[in-house]
Amino acid sequence: TTSYDGTVKLWDVGRREPTGQLSGHTNGVTSASFSRDGALLITGSDDSTARLWDTKTAMGIMTFQGHTKPVTDASISPDGARVLTASEDGTARLWDAKLGSYLSSLRGHSKLVRIARFSPSAEMVATASEDGTAKLWDATSGRMKWSLTGHTKAVRGAAFSVDGRHLVTASEDCSAKVWETEHGSLVADLLGHKKEVHSADFSPDGSKIVTASYDGTARI
């Protein structure tokens, strides 16, 4: 769990008790994400940094510095080789998870980047921004592949399907949209919510999508 007190707590789910506290950020912690094997945790903070932690020892491994405004999201690639961060400075950044070195900046959004996600193969990155667009990037070169336009307000969420062939985006315009990732084309508009849609995701088999909204409902 993350907190605006600048700390993160690890919990034993069975006993419902904390097993460790991660301290090091100097401002509120905005996001936390485990590596696929659960051995590492990456956190993003309003202090404009991301930190990588060892979940067994609750000790910090390295700090990723370079963003000029708060980090809104951070994640570890499925293969554990890279770290991805998103920031209010309007960029996302790729980092080497082993060395802590900066690899590339994903530039193209005109407002803060809310979400940045690796595709399941780690070959692509999706970003969602307050500028009303989502973008797909080549995760190796950092080159933009497609700008996904169609939402009329900020895009608050983005998630890949398990096979990486589709992306769903959630927006303050009360809709979600489904996109085909190879060509960046719109596949479907998901309408019906009365207020902002703040998140959306695919079911594990890719056959269903769930959306969650400030109207107090979730839809499948």
C-alpha positions as CSV (number, residue, x, y, z in Angstrom):
1,T,0.0,0.0,0.0
2,T,1.2,3.6,-0.7
3,S,0.6,6.7,1.3
4,Y,1.0,10.4,1.1
5,D,3.2,10.2,4.2
6,G,6.0,9.1,1.9
7,T,6.0,5.4,2.9
8,V,5.0,2.1,1.4
9,K,3.9,-0.9,3.5
10,L,4.2,-4.6,2.5
11,W,1.4,-6.9,4.0
12,D,0.9,-10.5,4.7
13,V,-2.4,-11.2,3.0
14,G,-3.2,-14.2,5.2
15,R,-2.5,-12.6,8.5
16,R,-3.6,-9.1,7.3
17,E,-0.5,-7.7,9.0
18,P,2.3,-5.5,7.7
19,T,5.6,-7.3,7.1
20,G,7.7,-4.3,6.2
21,Q,7.8,-0.5,5.7
22,L,9.7,1.0,2.8
23,S,11.0,4.5,3.7
24,G,13.0,6.8,1.5
25,H,10.7,9.0,-0.6
26,T,10.5,12.6,0.6
27,N,6.9,13.2,-0.6
28,G,3.7,11.2,-1.1
29,V,4.0,7.9,-2.9
30,T,1.7,7.8,-6.0
31,S,2.1,4.2,-7.3
32,A,3.6,0.8,-6.5
33,S,4.0,-2.2,-8.8
34,F,5.6,-5.6,-8.3
35,S,7.9,-7.4,-10.7
36,R,6.4,-10.5,-12.2
37,D,8.2,-12.8,-9.7
38,G,7.3,-10.6,-6.8
39,A,11.0,-10.1,-5.8
40,L,11.1,-6.4,-6.6
41,L,8.8,-3.5,-6.2
42,I,8.9,-0.2,-8.0
43,T,7.4,3.0,-6.5
44,G,6.7,6.4,-7.9
45,S,6.4,9.6,-5.9
46,D,5.5,13.2,-5.8
47,D,9.2,13.8,-5.0
48,S,9.8,13.3,-8.8
49,T,11.7,10.0,-8.4
50,A,11.0,6.3,-8.6
51,R,12.6,3.8,-6.3
52,L,13.3,0.0,-6.7
53,W,13.0,-2.1,-3.6
54,D,13.9,-5.7,-2.5
55,T,10.6,-7.1,-1.2
56,K,12.3,-9.7,1.0
57,T,14.5,-7.3,2.9
58,A,12.4,-4.1,2.4
59,M,15.6,-2.4,1.4
60,G,16.0,0.2,-1.4
61,I,18.1,-1.0,-4.3
62,M,18.3,2.2,-6.5
63,T,16.6,5.5,-7.2
64,F,15.6,6.7,-10.7
65,Q,16.1,10.5,-11.0
66,G,15.4,12.7,-14.0
67,H,11.8,13.7,-14.1
68,T,11.2,17.4,-13.3
69,K,7.8,16.9,-11.8
70,P,6.0,14.2,-9.7
71,V,6.1,10.6,-11.0
72,T,2.5,9.5,-11.5
73,D,3.1,5.8,-12.4
74,A,6.0,3.3,-12.4
75,S,6.3,-0.4,-13.5
76,I,8.8,-3.1,-14.2
77,S,8.9,-4.8,-17.6
78,P,7.7,-8.5,-17.7
79,D,11.2,-9.7,-18.2
80,G,12.5,-7.5,-15.3
81,A,15.1,-5.8,-17.5
82,R,13.6,-2.3,-17.6
83,V,11.6,0.2,-15.5
84,L,9.0,2.5,-17.0
85,T,7.9,5.8,-15.4
86,A,5.3,8.4,-16.2
87,S,5.3,12.0,-14.9
88,E,3.5,15.3,-14.6
89,D,6.3,16.7,-16.7
90,G,4.6,15.3,-19.8
91,T,7.0,12.5,-20.5
92,A,7.5,8.8,-19.8
93,R,11.0,7.4,-19.3
94,L,12.6,4.0,-19.8
95,W,15.4,2.9,-17.5
96,D,17.7,-0.1,-17.1
97,A,16.5,-2.0,-14.1
98,K,19.9,-3.6,-13.4
99,L,22.1,-0.5,-13.7
100,G,19.6,2.3,-12.9
101,S,20.7,4.1,-16.1
102,Y,18.4,6.3,-18.2
103,L,17.6,4.7,-21.6
104,S,15.1,7.0,-23.4
105,S,12.4,9.6,-23.0
106,L,9.0,9.2,-24.6
107,R,8.1,12.7,-25.6
108,G,4.9,13.8,-27.5
109,H,2.2,14.5,-24.9
110,S,1.3,18.2,-24.3
111,K,0.1,17.6,-20.7
112,L,0.9,15.3,-17.8
113,V,1.2,11.6,-18.4
114,R,-1.1,9.7,-16.1
115,I,-0.3,6.1,-16.9
116,A,2.5,4.2,-18.7
117,R,2.3,0.5,-19.3
118,F,4.4,-2.2,-20.9
119,S,2.8,-4.6,-23.4
120,P,2.9,-8.3,-22.3
121,S,5.8,-8.9,-24.6
122,A,7.6,-5.7,-23.4
123,E,7.9,-4.7,-27.1
124,M,5.5,-1.7,-26.8
125,V,4.6,0.9,-24.2
126,A,1.3,2.7,-23.9
127,T,0.9,6.1,-22.3
128,A,-2.3,7.9,-21.3
129,S,-2.4,11.7,-20.8
130,E,-4.4,14.6,-19.6
131,D,-4.1,16.0,-23.2
132,G,-6.9,13.6,-24.2
133,T,-4.7,11.1,-26.1
134,A,-3.0,7.8,-25.6
135,K,0.1,6.9,-27.4
136,L,1.8,3.6,-28.4
137,W,5.6,3.5,-28.5
138,D,8.4,1.2,-29.5
139,A,9.9,0.1,-26.2
140,T,13.3,-0.4,-27.6
141,S,13.9,2.7,-29.7
142,G,11.4,5.0,-27.8
143,R,9.9,6.0,-31.1
144,M,6.2,6.8,-31.2
145,K,4.2,4.3,-33.3
146,W,0.7,5.7,-33.0
147,S,-1.2,8.5,-31.4
148,L,-4.7,7.4,-30.4
149,T,-7.0,10.3,-30.7
150,G,-10.8,10.3,-30.2
151,H,-11.3,11.0,-26.5
152,T,-12.5,14.5,-25.9
153,K,-11.2,14.8,-22.3
154,A,-8.2,13.5,-20.3
155,V,-7.3,9.8,-20.6
156,R,-7.0,8.4,-17.1
157,G,-6.3,4.7,-17.8
158,A,-4.9,2.3,-20.3
159,A,-4.4,-1.5,-20.3
160,F,-3.2,-4.1,-22.9
161,S,-5.0,-7.3,-23.6
162,V,-3.1,-10.4,-22.6
163,D,-1.9,-11.0,-26.2
164,G,-1.0,-7.4,-26.6
165,R,-3.2,-7.0,-29.7
166,H,-5.6,-4.6,-28.2
167,L,-5.5,-1.6,-25.8
168,V,-8.4,-0.2,-23.8
169,T,-8.4,3.4,-22.6
170,A,-10.5,5.1,-20.0
171,S,-11.4,8.8,-20.1
172,E,-13.0,11.7,-18.3
173,D,-15.3,12.0,-21.3
174,C,-17.4,9.2,-19.7
175,S,-16.3,6.6,-22.2
176,A,-13.7,3.8,-22.8
177,K,-12.3,2.9,-26.2
178,V,-10.7,-0.2,-27.6
179,W,-7.9,0.1,-30.0
180,E,-6.0,-2.4,-32.2
181,T,-2.3,-1.9,-31.4
182,E,-0.7,-3.0,-34.7
183,H,-2.1,-0.1,-36.7
184,G,-3.5,2.1,-33.9
185,S,-7.1,1.9,-35.2
186,L,-10.2,2.3,-33.1
187,V,-12.2,-0.9,-32.7
188,A,-15.0,0.0,-30.3
189,D,-16.5,2.8,-28.2
190,L,-17.8,1.6,-24.8
191,L,-20.5,4.1,-23.8
192,G,-23.0,4.2,-20.9
193,H,-21.3,5.7,-17.9
194,K,-22.7,9.0,-16.6
195,K,-19.4,10.3,-15.2
196,E,-15.7,10.0,-15.7
197,V,-14.3,6.5,-16.4
198,H,-11.1,6.3,-14.4
199,S,-10.0,2.7,-15.2
200,A,-10.5,-0.2,-17.6
201,D,-9.0,-3.6,-18.1
202,F,-9.3,-6.9,-20.0
203,S,-10.3,-10.2,-18.5
204,P,-7.5,-12.8,-18.5
205,D,-8.9,-14.6,-21.6
206,G,-9.4,-11.2,-23.4
207,S,-13.1,-11.8,-24.0
208,K,-14.4,-9.2,-21.6
209,I,-13.6,-5.6,-20.5
210,V,-14.4,-4.1,-17.2
211,T,-14.8,-0.3,-16.7
212,A,-15.0,1.7,-13.5
213,S,-16.5,5.1,-13.2
214,Y,-17.1,8.0,-10.8
215,D,-20.8,7.4,-11.4
216,G,-20.5,4.6,-8.8
217,T,-20.8,1.7,-11.2
218,A,-18.5,-0.8,-12.9
219,R,-19.6,-2.3,-16.2
220,I,-18.6,-5.5,-18.0
